[in-house]
Amino acid sequence: MSNRLEGKVALVTGTGSGIGQGCALMFARHGAQVMGCDINAEAAEETLATAKKENLTYHSIQPCDLTKPEAVNALVDATIERYGKIDILVNAAAFAAFEFIEDMDFEQHWKTTLSGELDVVFLACKAAWKQMVKQNSGSIINFASANAYEALKGSGALAHCAGKGGVLAMTRQLAMEGAPHNIRANSISPGMIVTGATKPVLDNTPGFEEHVLEKTMLNRLGQPEDVAWCALFLASDESSWITASDFAVDGGVTKW
Ligand SMILES: NC(=O)c1ccc[n+]([C@@H]2O[C@H](COP(=O)([O-])OP(=O)(O)OC[C@H]3O[C@@H](n4cnc5c(N)ncnc54)[C@H](O)[C@@H]3O)[C@@H](O)[C@H]2O)c1
């Protein structure tokens, strides 16, 4: 579609679904050499098959559990071995358990969510960091959320809010630590995007979609591509003077 990411290598996590899948395919369509991964092997393979059908430069490792340091290190090593470098790291994979506090179990919900939203970002950044320092360049794109800024009525998002507030703060710190090495770090805070994570809730919770839309200036839910366009800009040299920033891709929901 364009050569905006020509010559760049992108490691994208969570490519089996939603935003990770949207970013990985869009980046490859705009010239990047992409490495994907997911804990869900079947889903990641479907994305890989789509990429192959389009003749994109795309490889993928699955299953890969990003909460496991050895798996993340192997993923980064495989990316460097295949493509020689890592210009872009998109941390889209995440897992969150949604429960109200009365029903939130410490191990099963709280700790799993913090690991599924924070460890996965830390471990991937840590593993890719040495290579980015060596290159003296890199663009890290993390996903916070509208939930890092405001509560959504009817959503048991306590652990998720903590995780996403953490990603927002971590990204700022990563930007500060990366700046001397020309490593940029930014986050995107999506509003309600229709993905594998949200579709079941939207479909099965009466009145939930209407409630979200009531607050959304642009009066529609987001699609993975809406987020991927912002990520593409942040991944490219077009954003070379942007770091430590968070981008609301939310149809105006947090401002209304
Ligand atoms: N969809 C939304 O409305 C929304 C809103 C705000 C923020 N976000 C954030 O955007 C990112 C992507 O969300 P999405 O809706 O596309 O999610 P999704 O659930 O549709 O896709 C996430 C993918 O990550 C994979 N994954 C989860 N844990 C993993 C692990 N430990 N190792 C490897 N892979 C793992 C899943 O298998 C899945 O394929 C997440 O960080 C999410 O919190 C999404």
PDBQT file of the ligand as one rigid body, heavy atoms in Angstrom, charges set to zero:
ROOT
HETATM    1  N1  LIG A 301     -10.129  -3.741  22.429  1.00  0.00    +0.000 N 
HETATM    2  C1  LIG A 301     -10.234  -2.663  23.169  1.00  0.00    +0.000 C 
HETATM    3  O1  LIG A 301     -11.324  -2.070  23.264  1.00  0.00    +0.000 OA
HETATM    4  C2  LIG A 301      -9.055  -2.114  23.907  1.00  0.00    +0.000 A 
HETATM    5  C3  LIG A 301      -9.234  -0.913  24.608  1.00  0.00    +0.000 A 
HETATM    6  C4  LIG A 301      -8.159  -0.398  25.302  1.00  0.00    +0.000 A 
HETATM    7  C5  LIG A 301      -6.948  -1.045  25.294  1.00  0.00    +0.000 A 
HETATM    8  N2  LIG A 301      -6.801  -2.214  24.608  1.00  0.00    +0.000 N 
HETATM    9  C6  LIG A 301      -5.492  -2.866  24.633  1.00  0.00    +0.000 C 
HETATM   10  O2  LIG A 301      -5.034  -3.118  23.315  1.00  0.00    +0.000 OA
HETATM   11  C7  LIG A 301      -4.264  -4.318  23.301  1.00  0.00    +0.000 C 
HETATM   12  C8  LIG A 301      -4.858  -5.298  22.307  1.00  0.00    +0.000 C 
HETATM   13  O3  LIG A 301      -6.201  -5.573  22.696  1.00  0.00    +0.000 OA
HETATM   14  P1  LIG A 301      -7.194  -6.456  21.834  1.00  0.00    +0.000 P 
HETATM   15  O4  LIG A 301      -8.551  -5.990  22.179  1.00  0.00    +0.000 OA
HETATM   16  O5  LIG A 301      -6.756  -6.503  20.435  1.00  0.00    +0.000 OA
HETATM   17  O6  LIG A 301      -6.988  -7.887  22.545  1.00  0.00    +0.000 OA
HETATM   18  P2  LIG A 301      -7.335  -9.357  21.999  1.00  0.00    +0.000 P 
HETATM   19  O7  LIG A 301      -7.642 -10.165  23.210  1.00  0.00    +0.000 OA
HETATM   20  O8  LIG A 301      -8.320  -9.310  20.896  1.00  0.00    +0.000 OA
HETATM   21  O9  LIG A 301      -5.934  -9.810  21.412  1.00  0.00    +0.000 OA
HETATM   22  C9  LIG A 301      -4.839  -9.993  22.267  1.00  0.00    +0.000 C 
HETATM   23  C10 LIG A 301      -4.020 -11.163  21.777  1.00  0.00    +0.000 C 
HETATM   24  O10 LIG A 301      -2.930 -11.321  22.709  1.00  0.00    +0.000 OA
HETATM   25  C11 LIG A 301      -2.769 -12.702  22.964  1.00  0.00    +0.000 C 
HETATM   26  N3  LIG A 301      -2.145 -12.884  24.281  1.00  0.00    +0.000 N 
HETATM   27  C12 LIG A 301      -2.685 -12.636  25.478  1.00  0.00    +0.000 A 
HETATM   28  N4  LIG A 301      -1.832 -12.948  26.458  1.00  0.00    +0.000 NA
HETATM   29  C13 LIG A 301      -0.699 -13.399  25.853  1.00  0.00    +0.000 A 
HETATM   30  C14 LIG A 301       0.536 -13.901  26.328  1.00  0.00    +0.000 A 
HETATM   31  N5  LIG A 301       0.810 -14.008  27.636  1.00  0.00    +0.000 N 
HETATM   32  N6  LIG A 301       1.481 -14.284  25.428  1.00  0.00    +0.000 NA
HETATM   33  C15 LIG A 301       1.214 -14.205  24.091  1.00  0.00    +0.000 A 
HETATM   34  N7  LIG A 301       0.053 -13.753  23.594  1.00  0.00    +0.000 NA
HETATM   35  C16 LIG A 301      -0.905 -13.365  24.461  1.00  0.00    +0.000 A 
HETATM   36  C17 LIG A 301      -4.156 -13.294  22.883  1.00  0.00    +0.000 C 
HETATM   37  O11 LIG A 301      -4.129 -14.692  22.645  1.00  0.00    +0.000 OA
HETATM   38  C18 LIG A 301      -4.792 -12.491  21.755  1.00  0.00    +0.000 C 
HETATM   39  O12 LIG A 301      -4.639 -13.124  20.511  1.00  0.00    +0.000 OA
HETATM   40  C19 LIG A 301      -4.272  -4.831  24.743  1.00  0.00    +0.000 C 
HETATM   41  O13 LIG A 301      -3.145  -4.338  25.423  1.00  0.00    +0.000 OA
HETATM   42  C20 LIG A 301      -5.523  -4.215  25.307  1.00  0.00    +0.000 C 
HETATM   43  O14 LIG A 301      -5.495  -4.092  26.711  1.00  0.00    +0.000 OA
HETATM   44  C21 LIG A 301      -7.836  -2.760  23.912  1.00  0.00    +0.000 A 
ENDROOT
TORSDOF 0
